[in-house]
């Protein structure tokens, strides 16, 4: 059986109240000598603090749950870093549960996993929540917030970049560089994120008097392989002179396949990525990117979920910027 504070008290020859005070970090009503004796006895007996029991008594959890989509892109580690950074500042713990990718059953299992234990808030990273699971989240009576995804028209709070403006500003940047035949590649066009970016792309073309060629818009799932496949569809002698890729990995896929075709980047084809992670500075040529503030998303998400009244969380956008490098 697990060692209890009663066992420690008996072995150390002190009261259970004293053991409780020492192990919970209270500093009053006992000497330093007593504290050392209690801690030594607890270690000797192999005592393990029952966090769940403490939370049940205090009715205050110190755990934030992060439900993470199994995204094929590479941005989520920065968001997690932001979450962890802020959690440490407030002496909170973080648990991470995976929800798959567009998998309703895995989503539900992830939600049930965190709801069944004591958590003070839920952060959902890039999770495009299936409507069938929405009631489960809403009825849990736990503060929640979506990160790196826009949940429009459903009244669910989120923090992300303005994806319409990402699509618009990326396209406008290439137009200002002299391109008029611009591809849009490797985004999930059934997702809110992909659709908003595509809308921004279309509006930028229209605002600058350029026609939309539907053959230059190629779908995917933000993955490296989608960039490769998109470039294969553009072909060895592409009509487009520039491509906006949906992620850094997808952009690398476009570039690698283009070079396999003997094309030079950016002389024969300009490539621009969306995300702006460290990959952009590692590849050659370095990728011009729409760079999102993923670390800030994580920090702001944590701040909002733990600041009362957390249940009144509101949606907001984090900034982004275009960073010129060598691929355009």
C-alpha positions in Angstrom: 0.0 0.0 0.0 1.1 3.6 -0.6 2.8 5.4 2.2 0.6 8.0 3.9 1.4 11.1 6.0 0.2 9.0 9.0 3.0 6.5 8.4 5.6 9.3 8.2 4.2 11.0 11.4 4.4 7.7 13.3 8.0 7.0 12.1 9.2 10.5 12.7 7.4 10.9 16.1 5.5 14.1 15.1 1.9 14.9 14.4 0.2 14.4 11.0 -0.5 18.1 11.0 3.2 18.8 11.2 4.0 16.3 8.4 1.3 18.0 6.2 2.8 21.4 6.8 6.3 20.4 6.0 5.4 18.5 2.9 3.2 21.3 1.6 5.9 23.9 2.0 4.3 25.8 4.9 6.9 27.4 7.1 5.2 28.0 10.4 4.8 25.9 13.6 7.8 23.7 13.2 11.6 23.9 13.5 14.2 23.4 10.8 15.3 20.2 12.6 11.8 18.8 12.5 11.5 19.6 8.8 14.7 17.8 8.0 13.6 14.8 10.0 10.2 14.6 8.3 11.7 15.0 4.8 14.3 12.3 5.5 11.6 9.9 6.8 9.4 10.6 3.8 12.2 9.8 1.5 13.2 6.7 3.4 9.6 5.3 3.3 9.2 6.2 -0.4 6.4 8.7 0.0 4.8 9.9 -3.2 2.6 13.0 -3.1 -1.0 12.3 -4.3 -1.6 15.3 -6.5 -5.1 14.3 -7.4 -6.1 14.0 -3.7 -4.6 17.4 -3.0 -6.5 18.9 -5.9 -9.7 17.3 -4.7 -9.3 18.8 -1.2 -8.2 22.3 -2.4 -10.6 22.3 -5.4 -7.8 23.9 -7.4 -6.0 22.1 -10.1 -2.5 23.1 -11.2 -2.7 21.3 -14.5 -3.3 22.7 -18.0 -4.3 20.2 -20.7 -3.0 20.7 -24.2 -4.9 18.7 -26.9 -2.6 18.6 -30.0 -3.6 17.8 -33.5 -1.2 15.4 -35.3 -0.4 18.1 -37.8 2.1 17.3 -40.6 3.7 20.7 -40.3 6.3 21.7 -37.8 5.0 24.8 -36.1 3.4 23.3 -33.0 6.7 22.9 -31.0 7.0 26.7 -30.8 3.4 27.0 -29.4 4.2 24.3 -26.9 7.3 26.2 -25.9 5.3 29.3 -25.2 2.8 27.3 -23.2 5.5 25.7 -21.1 7.3 29.0 -20.6 4.2 30.6 -19.1 3.3 27.5 -17.1 6.7 27.6 -15.4 6.2 31.2 -14.4 3.0 30.3 -12.6 4.2 26.9 -11.2 1.7 25.0 -13.3 2.0 21.6 -15.0 1.2 20.8 -18.6 -0.1 17.5 -20.0 -0.3 16.8 -23.7 -2.8 14.6 -25.4 -2.9 13.8 -29.1 -6.2 14.1 -31.0 -5.2 12.7 -34.4 -5.9 14.6 -37.6 -9.5 15.1 -38.5 -10.4 12.0 -36.5 -13.6 12.5 -34.6 -13.2 9.4 -32.4 -9.6 10.3 -31.4 -10.8 13.9 -30.7 -13.5 12.6 -28.4 -11.1 10.2 -26.6 -8.6 13.1 -26.0 -11.4 15.3 -24.7 -12.7 12.6 -22.3 -9.1 11.9 -21.1 -8.6 15.5 -19.9 -12.1 16.1 -18.8 -12.1 13.1 -16.5 -9.2 14.4 -14.5 -8.7 17.6 -12.7 -7.5 20.3 -15.1 -7.9 24.1 -14.8 -8.0 24.7 -18.5 -7.8 23.2 -22.0 -5.8 24.5 -24.9 -6.5 23.0 -28.3 -3.6 23.4 -30.7 -4.6 23.3 -34.4 -7.6 21.1 -33.6 -10.4 21.5 -36.1 -13.0 20.3 -33.7 -15.7 18.0 -35.1 -19.1 19.5 -34.4 -20.1 16.1 -33.0 -17.7 16.7 -30.1 -18.5 20.3 -29.4 -21.2 19.6 -26.8 -18.7 17.5 -24.8 -16.3 20.4 -24.6 -18.9 23.0 -23.8 -20.6 20.9 -21.1 -17.3 20.1 -19.3 -17.5 23.5 -17.6 -13.7 23.9 -18.0 -12.2 27.0 -19.6 -10.9 26.3 -23.1 -9.2 28.1 -26.0 -8.2 27.1 -29.5 -4.7 28.0 -30.8 -3.4 28.4 -34.3 -6.8 27.8 -35.9 -9.8 30.1 -36.7 -13.1 28.8 -35.4 -15.4 31.2 -37.2 -19.2 31.1 -37.0 -19.2 28.7 -34.0 -18.7 31.1 -31.1 -15.6 29.2 -29.9 -12.7 31.4 -28.7 -9.3 31.2 -30.5 -5.9 32.9 -30.8 -4.3 32.6 -34.2 -3.0 34.7 -37.1 -5.3 36.4 -39.6 -5.3 33.7 -42.3 -7.1 35.9 -44.8 -4.4 38.5 -44.5 -1.7 35.9 -44.7 -3.0 34.8 -48.1 -3.5 38.4 -49.2 -0.2 39.8 -48.1 1.9 36.9 -49.4 0.3 37.3 -52.8 0.7 41.1 -52.8 4.3 40.7 -51.9 4.9 38.5 -55.0 2.9 40.9 -57.2 5.1 43.8 -55.9 8.1 41.7 -56.9 6.8 41.6 -60.5 5.0 38.2 -60.5 1.6 37.9 -62.2 1.4 34.1 -62.5 1.3 32.9 -58.9 0.5 29.4 -57.7 -1.1 28.6 -54.4 -0.2 25.1 -53.2 -0.4 22.3 -50.7 -3.1 23.8 -48.3 -6.1 21.8 -47.1 -8.8 23.6 -49.0 -11.5 22.0 -47.0 -10.2 23.5 -43.7 -11.1 27.0 -42.5 -7.4 27.9 -42.4 -6.8 26.8 -46.0 -10.0 28.5 -47.3 -9.3 31.8 -45.6 -5.8 31.9 -47.1 -7.2 31.0 -50.5 -9.7 33.8 -50.2 -6.9 36.2 -49.4 -5.0 35.0 -52.4 -8.0 35.5 -54.7 -8.7 39.0 -53.4 -5.1 40.1 -53.8 -5.2 39.0 -57.4 -8.5 40.7 -58.1 -7.4 43.9 -56.4 -4.4 44.1 -58.7 -6.3 43.3 -61.9 -4.9 39.8 -62.3 -6.9 36.8 -63.4 -7.4 33.7 -61.3 -6.3 30.5 -62.9 -7.9 27.6 -61.0 -5.2 25.2 -62.4 -2.7 27.1 -60.3 -4.5 26.3 -57.0 -3.5 22.9 -55.8 -4.7 21.3 -52.5 -2.9 19.1 -50.0 -2.4 18.8 -46.3 0.4 21.2 -45.5 2.9 18.4 -45.7 6.3 18.1 -47.4 4.9 15.5 -49.8 2.1 17.8 -50.8 4.7 20.4 -51.9 6.5 17.7 -54.0 3.2 16.6 -55.6 2.2 20.2 -56.3 5.4 20.9 -58.2 5.0 17.7 -60.2 1.6 19.0 -61.3 3.1 22.4 -62.2 5.6 20.4 -64.3 9.1 20.8 -65.7 8.1 24.0 -67.5 5.6 25.6 -65.1 3.3 28.4 -66.2 3.6 30.0 -62.8 6.7 32.1 -62.0 6.1 32.0 -58.2 4.5 29.6 -55.7 3.0 30.3 -52.3 3.4 27.1 -50.3 1.1 26.4 -47.3 3.9 25.6 -44.9 7.7 25.6 -44.6 7.8 21.8 -45.2 5.5 22.1 -48.3 7.7 24.9 -49.6 10.8 22.7 -49.2 9.0 20.0 -51.1 8.3 22.5 -54.0 11.9 23.6 -54.1 13.4 20.1 -54.0 11.1 18.9 -56.8 11.8 22.0 -58.8 15.5 21.5 -58.5 15.1 17.8 -59.6 13.5 19.3 -62.8 16.6 21.5 -63.3 14.9 24.7 -62.2 16.8 27.3 -60.3 15.3 29.0 -57.3 14.5 31.9 -57.5 15.8 32.6 -61.1 13.3 30.2 -62.7 10.7 29.9 -59.9 10.2 32.0 -56.8 9.0 30.1 -53.7 7.4 31.6 -50.6 6.4 29.7 -47.5 3.8 30.3 -44.8 4.9 29.7 -41.1 8.4 31.0 -40.9 9.9 28.4 -38.5 13.7 27.7 -38.2 13.5 25.5 -41.3 13.5 28.7 -43.4 17.0 29.6 -42.4 18.4 26.0 -42.6 17.5 25.1 -46.2 19.3 26.5 -49.2 18.3 28.8 -50.7 16.8 30.2 -47.5 13.0 30.6 -47.7 11.2 33.9 -47.9 8.3 33.4 -45.5 5.2 34.8 -43.9 6.4 34.4 -40.4 3.8 33.8 -37.6 4.3 34.4 -33.9 3.7 30.9 -32.7 5.6 31.4 -29.4 3.4 34.4 -28.7 0.3 32.3 -29.4 1.3 29.8 -26.7 2.2 32.5 -24.2 -1.0 34.5 -24.8 -3.1 31.3 -24.7 -1.8 30.4 -21.3 -2.2 33.9 -20.0 -5.8 34.0 -21.1 -6.8 30.6 -19.9 -5.4 31.1 -16.3 -6.6 34.8 -15.9 -10.0 35.2 -14.5 -12.6 35.2 -15.8 -11.1 32.5 -18.1 -14.5 31.3 -19.1 -15.1 34.6 -20.9 -12.1 34.0 -23.2 -12.2 36.1 -26.4 -10.8 35.5 -29.9 -7.8 37.5 -31.1 -5.1 37.6 -33.7 -1.4 37.5 -33.2 0.8 39.5 -35.6 2.7 38.1 -38.6 5.4 39.6 -40.9 7.0 38.8 -44.2 10.7 38.0 -43.9 12.6 38.3 -47.2 15.3 35.7 -47.8 16.8 34.1 -50.9 13.9 32.1 -52.5 12.1 35.1 -54.0 
